[in-house]
Amino acid sequence: MSVAKKEYKRITTKTLVDMKKKGEKISMLTAYDFTMAKIVDSAGIDVILVGDSASNVMAGHETTLPITLDQMIYHAASVVRAIQRSLVVVDLPFGSYQSDPKEAPRSAIRIMKESGAHAVKLEGGKEIKESIKRILNAGIPVMGHLGLTPQSIYKFGTYTVRAKEEEEAEKLKEDALLLEKAGCFAVVLEKVPAKLAKEVAESLTIPIIGIGAGNGVDGQVLVTHDMIGMTHEFHPRFLRRYLDLYSEMTTAFQRYSTDVKRGDFPNDSEQY
């Protein structure tokens, strides 16, 4: 089991590649606002993902599809203002890069200029190769995302594990190699068999970050609200809850309401 061997003052895309070379695991969590990002960054998390999962977690949508580029920029700018160490990666939202390769760099440039983020993330392989090349040509670092790609949920029709069949597994391996050759600095693998994810991680020189992809990869990412138990309806196998904030916050709110209604809050020491 590898452990971190060096304290990095500031995480960059090069840092992540170096960490892989040294066998140091990479930690990655989501954040969508200043307060949460400040806590995540101060905890020493290597990468903060401003995920389009904000569509679900912050706005209550069923999928990631409704969130807009303007909304992603708003969340990303809030996060960037909080961080001192973490690398900030921002999801390009659905519709901002898939259909028109010329639109992709425009979307990525807006995110970088208006939020101050450090990199963008795109879902897909061969089908978005041209978009990735154009973004990289603009000097913007790109993180890839393969396996279960939530922006394509209506194409898949399910959130089940991907690449269990040989044909899809081979395509995933080909796409991962394509992303590395194109110039991506890392790739997220979501909900794929652990054996396959390990094989991909060992075959590439860039880091593979897993979510539901086993422990044979170079790092892990989770949605922060899930792992601290603020959300409680979501129970995938890959999720480890480190806190049960839903219950603790509910209890705190109930106690506050009771104290207000009883006239116990504020007490004498809580008044001017």
C-alpha positions in Angstrom: 0.0 0.0 0.0 1.6 3.3 -1.1 1.6 6.4 1.0 2.4 10.0 0.1 6.1 10.7 0.4 6.2 14.4 -0.2 4.2 17.5 0.8 3.4 19.4 -2.3 2.8 23.2 -1.8 0.7 23.4 -5.0 -0.7 20.6 -7.1 -0.2 20.9 -10.9 -0.9 18.5 -13.7 2.8 17.7 -13.7 2.5 16.9 -10.0 -0.1 14.2 -10.7 2.1 12.5 -13.3 5.0 12.6 -11.0 2.9 11.1 -8.2 2.0 8.2 -10.5 5.6 7.6 -11.3 6.4 7.5 -7.5 3.5 5.2 -6.7 1.7 7.9 -4.7 -2.1 7.7 -4.7 -4.1 10.8 -5.8 -7.0 12.0 -3.8 -9.9 13.8 -5.5 -13.2 15.2 -4.3 -15.9 17.5 -5.6 -16.8 21.0 -4.5 -19.2 23.6 -5.9 -18.9 26.5 -3.4 -16.4 28.6 -1.5 -17.0 27.2 1.9 -16.8 23.5 1.0 -13.8 24.0 -1.3 -11.9 25.8 1.5 -12.4 22.8 3.8 -11.5 20.2 1.1 -8.4 22.2 0.1 -7.2 22.6 3.7 -7.6 18.9 4.3 -4.9 18.2 1.7 -7.0 16.8 -1.1 -4.9 16.8 -4.3 -7.6 17.6 -6.9 -11.0 19.4 -6.5 -13.4 18.6 -9.3 -16.1 21.2 -9.9 -18.3 18.5 -11.3 -21.5 18.8 -13.4 -22.8 16.7 -10.6 -23.7 20.1 -9.2 -26.8 19.7 -11.4 -27.9 16.8 -9.1 -26.4 17.9 -5.7 -26.9 21.6 -5.8 -29.9 22.0 -8.1 -31.8 18.8 -7.6 -32.0 17.7 -11.2 -32.3 14.0 -12.1 -29.3 14.1 -14.4 -26.3 16.2 -15.1 -27.6 17.4 -18.5 -29.5 20.6 -17.5 -26.6 22.5 -16.0 -25.3 25.3 -18.2 -21.8 26.7 -19.0 -22.6 29.9 -17.1 -23.6 27.9 -14.0 -20.5 25.8 -14.2 -18.4 29.0 -14.4 -20.2 30.4 -11.3 -19.5 27.3 -9.3 -15.9 27.1 -10.5 -15.1 30.7 -9.7 -16.5 30.2 -6.2 -14.2 27.2 -5.7 -11.1 28.8 -7.1 -11.4 31.7 -4.7 -11.1 29.3 -1.8 -8.1 27.1 -2.7 -4.4 27.4 -2.0 -3.1 24.0 -2.8 -5.5 21.8 -4.8 -5.6 21.5 -8.6 -9.1 22.7 -9.7 -10.6 20.7 -12.6 -14.0 21.8 -14.1 -16.4 19.7 -16.1 -17.4 21.0 -19.5 -21.2 20.6 -19.3 -23.4 18.7 -21.8 -23.8 20.5 -25.1 -20.6 22.6 -24.8 -18.2 20.4 -26.7 -19.8 17.2 -28.1 -21.5 18.3 -31.4 -19.2 21.1 -32.6 -15.4 20.8 -32.1 -15.1 24.6 -32.7 -17.4 25.2 -29.7 -15.3 23.1 -27.4 -12.3 25.5 -27.1 -14.6 28.5 -26.8 -16.3 26.8 -23.8 -13.0 25.8 -22.2 -11.5 29.2 -22.7 -14.5 30.8 -21.0 -14.1 28.5 -18.0 -10.4 29.2 -17.7 -10.7 33.0 -18.1 -13.8 33.6 -16.1 -13.2 31.2 -13.2 -9.5 30.9 -12.9 -9.6 27.1 -12.9 -6.6 25.0 -13.8 -8.0 22.4 -16.2 -11.2 21.0 -17.8 -12.7 17.5 -18.0 -14.6 16.0 -20.9 -16.5 12.7 -21.2 -15.8 10.4 -24.1 -13.1 8.9 -26.3 -12.7 8.7 -30.0 -15.9 10.6 -30.7 -14.6 13.8 -29.0 -11.0 13.5 -30.1 -11.2 16.6 -32.3 -12.7 18.7 -29.4 -9.9 17.6 -27.1 -7.2 18.5 -29.6 -8.6 21.9 -30.1 -8.8 22.6 -26.4 -5.2 21.4 -25.9 -4.1 23.5 -28.8 -5.5 26.5 -26.9 -3.1 25.6 -24.1 -5.7 24.2 -21.7 -5.0 21.0 -19.8 -7.6 18.3 -20.3 -8.7 15.4 -18.0 -10.6 12.6 -19.8 -13.5 10.5 -18.5 -14.4 7.0 -19.7 -16.6 4.1 -18.6 -19.9 5.3 -17.3 -20.3 8.8 -18.7 -23.3 10.5 -17.0 -23.8 13.0 -19.8 -24.7 10.0 -22.1 -27.1 8.5 -19.6 -30.0 8.5 -22.1 -27.8 6.7 -24.6 -26.9 4.0 -22.0 -30.4 3.9 -20.4 -28.9 2.8 -17.1 -26.2 3.7 -14.5 -25.0 0.1 -14.4 -21.3 -1.0 -14.6 -19.8 -0.4 -18.0 -17.3 -2.4 -20.1 -18.2 -5.8 -18.7 -18.4 -7.2 -22.2 -15.2 -7.8 -24.2 -16.1 -5.5 -27.1 -16.8 -2.5 -24.9 -13.7 -3.3 -22.7 -11.5 -3.2 -25.8 -13.0 0.1 -26.9 -12.4 1.5 -23.4 -8.7 0.5 -23.5 -8.3 1.9 -27.0 -10.0 5.2 -26.0 -7.8 5.5 -22.9 -4.7 5.1 -25.0 -6.1 7.6 -27.5 -6.6 10.2 -24.7 -3.1 9.7 -23.5 -1.7 10.1 -27.0 -3.9 13.2 -27.6 -2.3 14.9 -24.6 -4.7 14.4 -21.7 -2.9 14.6 -18.3 -5.2 12.1 -16.6 -8.4 10.0 -17.1 -11.3 9.3 -14.8 -12.7 5.7 -15.1 -16.2 5.4 -13.7 -18.0 2.2 -12.8 -15.9 -0.3 -14.7 -14.6 -3.7 -13.5 -11.6 -3.4 -11.2 -9.5 -5.8 -13.3 -10.0 -3.8 -16.4 -9.3 -0.5 -14.6 -6.0 -1.9 -13.2 -5.0 -3.0 -16.7 -5.6 0.4 -18.1 -3.8 2.1 -15.2 -0.7 -0.1 -15.7 -0.7 0.4 -19.5 -0.7 4.2 -19.4 1.9 6.7 -18.1 -0.8 9.3 -17.1 -2.8 8.9 -13.9 -6.1 6.9 -13.9 -8.5 8.2 -11.3 -11.3 5.7 -10.3 -14.8 6.0 -9.1 -16.2 2.5 -8.7 -13.2 1.2 -10.6 -11.4 -0.7 -7.8 -8.1 0.0 -6.0 -5.7 -0.9 -8.8 -5.8 2.7 -10.2 -3.7 5.7 -9.4 -6.3 7.6 -7.3 -9.9 7.9 -6.3 -12.7 10.5 -6.6 -16.0 10.7 -4.8 -18.8 13.3 -4.6 -18.1 15.1 -1.3 -21.8 15.3 -0.4 -22.1 11.6 -0.7 -19.0 10.6 1.2 -19.9 12.9 4.2 -23.4 11.7 4.2 -25.3 14.9 3.4 -27.1 12.9 0.7 -28.6 9.7 2.1 -30.7 8.1 -0.7 -27.6 7.1 -2.8 -26.1 3.7 -1.9 -23.7 2.5 -4.7 -21.2 -0.3 -3.8 -18.2 2.0 -4.4 -19.3 4.7 -1.9 -17.8 4.8 1.6 -19.6 7.2 3.9 -17.1 8.8 6.3 -19.8 10.8 8.1 -23.6 10.8 8.5 -24.1 14.6 8.3 -27.7 14.1 7.1 -28.7 12.7 10.5 -26.5 15.1 12.5 -27.7 18.2 10.6 -31.3 17.1 10.9 -30.9 16.7 14.7 -29.2 20.1 15.0 -32.0 21.9 13.0 -34.6 20.2 15.1 -32.9 21.2 18.3 -32.6 24.8 17.1 -36.3 24.9 16.1 -37.3 23.5 19.6 -35.1 26.1 21.4 -36.6 29.0 19.4 -40.2 27.9 20.0 -39.5 27.4 23.7 -37.9 30.8 24.0 -34.6 29.2 25.1 -32.7 30.8 22.2 -31.2 33.3 22.5 -30.4 33.1 26.2 -29.0 36.0 28.3 -25.4 35.3 27.2 -26.4 35.3 23.5 -27.8 38.9 23.6 -26.4 42.4 23.5 
